[in-house]
Amino acid sequence: MQDLKTVVVKVGTSTLTYDSGYLNLKNMELLVRTLSDLSGEGYRMILVTSGAIAVGTETLGLPERPHALRMKQAAAAVGQCRMMHIYDKLFSEYNRTMAQILLTGDDVENPVRAEHLRQTFSSLLEMGVIPVVNENDSVSSAEIETGEKKVLGDNDTLSAIVAKLVGADLLVLFSDIDGLYDRDPRKHADARLLHRIERIDDEVLAMAGASGTWRGTGGMVTKLSAAGIANSAGCDMVIANGAHMEKLYGIIAGEDIGTRFIAEGSR
């Protein structure tokens, strides 16, 4: 892993917020400190963050996550502002500059816009800035409203597309699970955590379960889809538990933490 340079880290809603919808400041601080330290070490770090709707729901005092699309988008707009304020404050404390990038499907689907986006990422990374990325939920309904055509659709997919766009060497998905098990660990005490997946075949796909908590949208199926996108672009992907984000150091070093999906050409 000594040639690893560019790392995309995606953190899920269940890691960044409590069940109440309030931000988990302990986890956010640990995440920012780890990313800042690795940036100082010379790695080009990109963060893909979830949580805007959950945080907006809490900030607006709503009794539950909205069901109407317009209310979900309103909550996302409020929550995104709150989250970026906290991120900027935390990164500043570690002497790091962050930049906010909000994406829609058109941004990555249109070749001209995608190239402009690639150049923006490149410029930011060259200057040591840490881009903080999310889907622009206030104008895009790909994730929060079911549709026939979804380019992004969830932040697992978004992070994989970003990793492909910037030519990342490693994509790390932090969630509320330890990785991919050979069977559902909630139902089977003898479930075995798989540390290395060489190929995503039918057997691996059969191990995927349903979506996780109400605060997020992605389950193992979306993570395996993200792994396929990243691996085909020459990027390894790791699924790990966000409760231990300090293990990002070990993941980058190539240790058996979580589940690593090996990129095509590296098998």
C-alpha positions as MATLAB code, in Angstrom:
seq = 'MQDLKTVVVKVGTSTLTYDSGYLNLKNMELLVRTLSDLSGEGYRMILVTSGAIAVGTETLGLPERPHALRMKQAAAAVGQCRMMHIYDKLFSEYNRTMAQILLTGDDVENPVRAEHLRQTFSSLLEMGVIPVVNENDSVSSAEIETGEKKVLGDNDTLSAIVAKLVGADLLVLFSDIDGLYDRDPRKHADARLLHRIERIDDEVLAMAGASGTWRGTGGMVTKLSAAGIANSAGCDMVIANGAHMEKLYGIIAGEDIGTRFIAEGSR';
ca = [
       0.000    0.000    0.000;
       3.045    2.293   -0.068;
       1.993    3.823   -3.404;
      -1.458    4.727   -2.065;
      -2.026    8.470   -2.417;
      -5.695    9.432   -2.806;
      -8.276    8.152   -0.326;
     -12.049    8.709   -0.380;
     -13.801    8.171    2.958;
     -17.583    7.888    3.159;
     -19.277    8.107    6.547;
     -22.892    7.060    7.002;
     -25.721    8.786    8.826;
     -25.835    6.187   11.608;
     -22.188    6.969   12.415;
     -22.569   10.764   12.348;
     -25.840   11.064   14.300;
     -27.569    9.591   17.321;
     -30.993    7.960   17.134;
     -32.424   11.318   18.197;
     -31.042   12.945   15.042;
     -28.515   15.045   16.974;
     -24.985   15.092   15.596;
     -22.569   12.640   17.198;
     -19.856   15.210   17.900;
     -17.491   12.622   19.365;
     -17.474   10.654   16.123;
     -17.267   13.801   13.997;
     -14.281   15.067   15.970;
     -12.463   11.736   15.686;
     -13.191   11.594   11.966;
     -11.915   15.114   11.323;
      -8.814   14.606   13.469;
      -7.943   11.383   11.632;
      -8.497   12.882    8.170;
      -6.495   15.985    9.103;
      -3.610   13.903   10.412;
      -3.494   11.728    7.307;
      -3.660   14.850    5.148;
      -0.675   16.207    7.045;
       1.124   12.934    6.378;
       0.743   13.574    2.658;
      -2.384   11.663    1.674;
      -5.003   13.363   -0.491;
      -8.195   12.923    1.518;
     -11.795   13.331    0.333;
     -14.786   12.982    2.661;
     -18.247   11.963    1.464;
     -20.688   12.707    4.269;
     -24.250   11.658    4.955;
     -26.660   12.917    7.605;
     -28.176   16.125    6.206;
     -31.817   15.037    6.340;
     -31.490   13.496    9.807;
     -29.794   16.612   11.187;
     -32.281   18.911    9.450;
     -35.174   16.912   10.883;
     -33.809   17.453   14.394;
     -32.915   21.109   13.815;
     -36.413   21.936   12.558;
     -37.987   20.152   15.506;
     -39.915   17.730   13.301;
     -41.314   14.673   15.115;
     -40.019   12.242   12.494;
     -38.189   12.103    9.177;
     -40.439   13.836    6.600;
     -42.295   11.766    4.024;
     -43.092   14.463    1.449;
     -40.286   15.135   -1.039;
     -40.391   18.922   -0.607;
     -40.083   18.550    3.177;
     -37.196   16.103    2.844;
     -35.404   18.577    0.595;
     -36.092   21.416    3.010;
     -34.719   19.356    5.901;
     -31.655   18.486    3.823;
     -30.973   22.173    3.105;
     -31.112   23.047    6.805;
     -29.147   19.986    7.897;
     -26.424   20.488    5.291;
     -25.808   24.025    6.552;
     -25.565   22.833   10.163;
     -23.181   19.983    9.293;
     -20.841   22.143    7.195;
     -20.620   24.689    9.998;
     -19.466   21.964   12.408;
     -17.071   20.405    9.882;
     -15.477   23.777    9.089;
     -15.043   24.537   12.784;
     -13.444   21.146   13.504;
     -11.120   21.153   10.480;
     -10.007   24.694   11.364;
      -9.028   23.508   14.836;
      -6.637   21.037   13.194;
      -5.280   23.693   10.831;
      -6.930   22.171    7.784;
      -8.995   23.866    5.070;
     -12.108   22.122    3.784;
     -14.298   22.787    0.760;
     -17.937   21.894    0.244;
     -18.951   20.145   -2.976;
     -22.618   19.321   -3.608;
     -23.347   17.039   -6.551;
     -26.288   15.976   -8.688;
     -26.481   13.167  -11.212;
     -26.070   15.622  -14.086;
     -22.718   16.734  -12.689;
     -21.180   13.286  -13.137;
     -23.188   12.164  -16.178;
     -22.427   15.130  -18.447;
     -18.846   14.773  -19.779;
     -18.159   18.527  -19.797;
     -19.449   19.075  -16.273;
     -17.666   15.948  -15.047;
     -14.365   17.239  -16.435;
     -14.845   20.595  -14.716;
     -15.615   18.720  -11.516;
     -12.495   16.578  -11.903;
     -10.374   19.692  -12.333;
     -11.955   21.263   -9.242;
     -11.102   18.216   -7.145;
      -7.587   18.167   -8.579;
      -6.986   21.823   -7.746;
      -8.297   21.447   -4.199;
      -6.221   18.349   -3.508;
      -3.067   19.965   -4.912;
      -3.503   22.771   -2.375;
      -4.010   20.368    0.510;
      -7.703   21.178    0.863;
     -10.038   18.398    2.045;
     -13.203   18.304   -0.114;
     -16.378   17.424    1.799;
     -18.938   15.966   -0.615;
     -22.648   15.228   -0.484;
     -25.465   14.843   -2.965;
     -27.325   18.119   -3.438;
     -30.574   16.877   -1.915;
     -32.249   20.282   -2.047;
     -32.382   20.072   -5.856;
     -31.786   16.383   -6.561;
     -34.299   13.700   -5.610;
     -32.192   10.696   -6.642;
     -31.575    9.468   -3.116;
     -34.610   10.642   -1.213;
     -37.352    9.872   -3.730;
     -37.593    6.659   -5.710;
     -37.337    7.116   -9.469;
     -36.742    5.044  -12.555;
     -33.391    6.645  -13.322;
     -30.918    7.233  -10.531;
     -27.295    8.151  -11.305;
     -26.233    8.568   -7.687;
     -29.089    7.321   -5.525;
     -27.204    6.926   -2.234;
     -23.923    8.079   -0.750;
     -22.298    4.656   -1.121;
     -22.736    4.977   -4.885;
     -21.819    8.662   -4.768;
     -18.535    7.922   -3.007;
     -17.653    5.237   -5.549;
     -18.367    7.625   -8.426;
     -16.201   10.283   -6.753;
     -13.416    7.715   -6.261;
     -13.602    6.809   -9.952;
     -13.729   10.465  -11.007;
     -10.584   11.458   -9.090;
      -8.686    8.224   -9.755;
      -8.558    7.315   -6.061;
      -6.467    4.407   -4.816;
      -8.745    3.497   -1.914;
     -12.395    3.985   -0.958;
     -13.421    3.398    2.660;
     -17.095    3.088    3.631;
     -17.634    3.628    7.360;
     -21.010    2.328    8.489;
     -22.655    0.676   11.498;
     -21.408   -2.764   10.455;
     -17.983   -4.414   10.690;
     -17.960   -5.557    7.081;
     -19.404   -8.342    4.939;
     -20.302  -11.544    6.776;
     -20.947  -14.925    5.214;
     -24.378  -14.806    6.900;
     -26.459  -12.291    8.854;
     -24.620  -11.776   12.199;
     -27.841  -10.502   13.811;
     -29.412  -13.912   13.316;
     -26.407  -16.254   13.344;
     -23.887  -16.154   16.204;
     -21.368  -18.132   14.148;
     -21.388  -15.660   11.221;
     -17.867  -15.131    9.868;
     -16.478  -11.734    8.838;
     -14.856  -11.896    5.400;
     -11.680   -9.806    5.234;
     -10.895  -10.088    1.517;
     -13.141  -10.362   -1.528;
     -11.427  -10.968   -4.848;
     -14.536  -10.969   -7.008;
     -18.165   -9.984   -6.509;
     -19.991  -13.069   -7.770;
     -23.460  -14.490   -7.127;
     -22.297  -16.101   -3.882;
     -21.080  -12.763   -2.531;
     -24.243  -10.984   -3.674;
     -26.346  -13.574   -1.846;
     -24.702  -12.517    1.433;
     -26.092   -8.975    1.165;
     -28.912   -8.118    3.558;
     -31.505   -5.342    3.662;
     -31.015   -1.657    4.474;
     -29.871   -0.580    7.925;
     -31.353    2.008   10.261;
     -34.133    4.525    9.568;
     -31.548    7.335    9.549;
     -29.746    6.015    6.484;
     -30.694    4.664    3.078;
     -27.923    2.237    2.162;
     -27.627   -1.452    2.993;
     -25.071   -4.073    1.990;
     -26.534   -4.272   -1.523;
     -25.606   -0.646   -2.241;
     -22.148   -1.197   -0.757;
     -21.497   -4.156   -3.048;
     -22.664   -2.039   -5.981;
     -20.235    0.688   -4.909;
     -17.458   -1.886   -4.665;
     -18.127   -2.931   -8.254;
     -17.829    0.669   -9.468;
     -14.654    1.313   -7.491;
     -12.970   -1.993   -8.317;
     -13.615   -1.625  -12.051;
     -11.867    1.763  -11.846;
      -8.778    0.215  -10.217;
      -9.665    1.307   -6.685;
      -9.772   -0.989   -3.640;
     -12.768   -0.569   -1.347;
     -13.094   -1.354    2.359;
     -16.245   -1.619    4.474;
     -15.527   -0.967    8.154;
     -17.288    0.031   11.361;
     -17.553    3.777   11.899;
     -17.403    3.284   15.657;
     -13.648    2.864   15.230;
     -12.636    5.481   12.679;
      -9.115    5.615   14.110;
      -8.645    2.251   12.373;
      -8.395    4.196    9.109;
      -4.637    4.240    9.735;
      -4.558    0.449    9.725;
      -6.861    0.219    6.723;
      -4.543    2.462    4.717;
      -1.597    0.326    5.865;
      -3.340   -2.748    4.418;
      -4.305   -4.466    7.672;
      -7.199   -6.935    7.829;
      -9.808   -4.493    9.117;
     -13.358   -4.814    7.859;
     -13.833   -6.257    4.372;
     -11.525   -5.262    1.521;
     -12.733   -5.610   -2.074;
      -9.720   -5.933   -4.356;
      -9.529   -3.782   -7.482;
      -9.365   -5.292  -10.933;
      -5.747   -5.549  -11.978;
      -4.566   -6.065   -8.386;
      -5.928   -9.587   -7.918;
];
